[in-house]
Amino acid sequence: MTEPNAARAALITDVARRANIYLDGLDGRDVLPTAEALSRIDELAGSLPGGPGDPAAILDLLDRVGSPATVASAGPRYFGFVIGGALPTTVAANMLAAAWDQCTGRQVLSPAATVIEETAARWVAELIGLPEGCGVGLVTGASMANFSALAAARHALMARAGWDVGSKGLYGAPEIRIVVGGEVHVTVLKALALLGFGRDTAIRVPVDGQGRMIADQLPTLDDRTIVCIQAGNVNTGAFDPAPEIIARAKAAGSWVHVDGAFGLWAAAAPARAHLMAGFNGADSWATDAHKWLNTPYDCGLVFVRDEAHLRGAMAANAAYLIDSGGREPGDYVPELSRRARGVEVWAAIKALGRSGIAELVERNCRQAARFAKGLKAAGIEVLNEVPLNQVLVAFGDAERTQRVTAAIQVEGTCWCGGSVWQGRTVMRISVSSWATTDDDVERSLDAIIRMDRANA
Ligand SMILES: *Cc1c(COP(=O)(O)O)cnc(C)c1O
């Protein structure tokens, strides 16, 4: 066995070396892959291998052709979508967890991964101020967290109306009304579609210019209504008025779900925590770890106040799925087999601690404010109030905004994406990475202002 072991050791040592070279190169390269790098990616396509390949050559091809063709979103000047980098401790933990290859469906499959996941989830709940004893599942991201929470809500409200939706399905089921804001995230609508509620049947509450639901315009609520609110709009970073909405919903017996993919993390930073006031009164919450906690992709968490509702919607049992008596991880998520994605959450929180997470969130918010201030000083329009880490920018009309955004992307110092916000074509800046320094912000501001001037 020494020979295969030696070959494996060489492979893993080599990949660690390559990973370090890749990470060292992130700061110096353009954010987008060069045309030359992209011209070679076809080498990764090709036909089905007829037989075994040489492991060292496989890794060499992956690194030589694949690495330069990646988008440097793990680097310090990627401001597209809401992405976040990956803290070094989480990358290393991820590599070790790959070696473990644990299936985290049942406790018996991995006592270590089970404890790590439970501990990580408990820490996240504490960091963002959620009630103790929530049911929790570690899923691929906020999309699946929204889906899982809304499945729990469906289960709970229908059970209250005397209908077991898990066994009887939706035909003939009591009607559940869904209420969302006018700027609801598309993944909430997708979850509604997957759950059989439909995308277009939800009642849409009007919003203000920042995308916040106007509480006065809520429809009449009852105990067969699910109200979906958001903590952190994906464009503006705005928060719905949770105290008013949750008070009304509680009085009526409605379920309140919070989509807080990145916004929930405001609660972890003392100077931003006011934005999260009242949100912990909801019934369920969805968030991401791969965005603002800066774990590698993919990882999100779902929390449900009454764990029985999440388990009721998700548990599946068979004689061979040994029950250990405690919390079975697979009883709280859609999947049975699942990677041990709690490992990186655990590692991130160990690496930063409460104070480090507060500092990360606050720094990114301060950097977003610096972008807004610098752009305004250069005569460039900022459309949102910038309460958090998102900045919406317009360089004049739609055509010019698109032209300047494209020029910024090609210039390469940083990368920002585009969108349309309430009818205006905009460029979006999201500051979500541990790796972004104040100097990166100044360099990026410079590049943005230069591209604005060059495209007059
Ligand atoms: C990113 C995001 C989602 C979806 O999360 P994924 O991690 O991409 O599944 C949902 N809601 C909001 C507000 C988001 O920003």
The ligand as an SDF file (V2000), in Angstrom:
LIG
                    3D

 15 15  0  0  0  0  0  0  0  0999 V2000
  -28.5580   35.7730   -2.3440 C   0  0  0  0  0  0  0  0  0  0  0  0
  -29.9620   35.9500   -1.8420 C   0  0  0  0  0  0  0  0  0  0  0  0
  -30.8750   34.8910   -1.8440 C   0  0  0  0  0  0  0  0  0  0  0  0
  -30.5310   33.5530   -2.4530 C   0  0  0  0  0  0  0  0  0  0  0  0
  -29.4720   32.9660   -1.8060 O   0  0  0  0  0  0  0  0  0  0  0  0
  -28.5750   31.8190   -2.4890 P   0  0  0  0  0  0  0  0  0  0  0  0
  -27.4770   31.6700   -1.5220 O   0  0  0  0  0  0  0  0  0  0  0  0
  -28.1180   32.3710   -3.8100 O   0  0  0  0  0  0  0  0  0  0  0  0
  -29.4080   30.6190   -2.6420 O   0  0  0  0  0  0  0  0  0  0  0  0
  -32.1190   35.1080   -1.3010 C   0  0  0  0  0  0  0  0  0  0  0  0
  -32.4610   36.2950   -0.7920 N   0  0  0  0  0  0  0  0  0  0  0  0
  -31.6240   37.3570   -0.7760 C   0  0  0  0  0  0  0  0  0  0  0  0
  -32.0560   38.6490   -0.1760 C   0  0  0  0  0  0  0  0  0  0  0  0
  -30.3290   37.2110   -1.2950 C   0  0  0  0  0  0  0  0  0  0  0  0
  -29.4880   38.2350   -1.2800 O   0  0  0  0  0  0  0  0  0  0  0  0
  1  2  1  0
  2  3  1  0
  2 14  2  0
  3  4  1  0
  3 10  2  0
  4  5  1  0
  5  6  1  0
  6  7  2  0
  6  8  1  0
  6  9  1  0
 10 11  1  0
 11 12  2  0
 12 13  1  0
 12 14  1  0
 14 15  1  0
M  END
$$$$
